[in-house]
Amino acid sequence: MLFDLEKKVESSLAELSKLKNEKNDLLDKNQILINEKNELNAEFRLLDERFKALKIANTISGSENNINETRSEIDSLIREIDTCISQLSD
């Protein structure tokens, strides 16, 4: 009976060790995925800013059909600048 208990303890310890290693592997993979996600988010923000700049440039250089859109975009930029100035003033 003592031998069976000893075997069960050894088996449980081996399983525990295996599970700890698996946990560490999963934590490492999780950290890699988190880093990859952060890099992709940064790249997305950069591309989004480039898109906005391109859209503004196209709107400003657009034809008479885009005058309302151009005015709206300029108004939006002015509001954004005003917000920045007010934040700097505080």
HELIX and SHEET records of a PDB file:
HELIX    1   1 LEU A    2  ILE A   60  1                                  59    
HELIX    2   2 GLU A   64  ASN A   66  5                                   3    
HELIX    3   3 ILE A   67  SER A   89  1                                  23    
END                                                                             
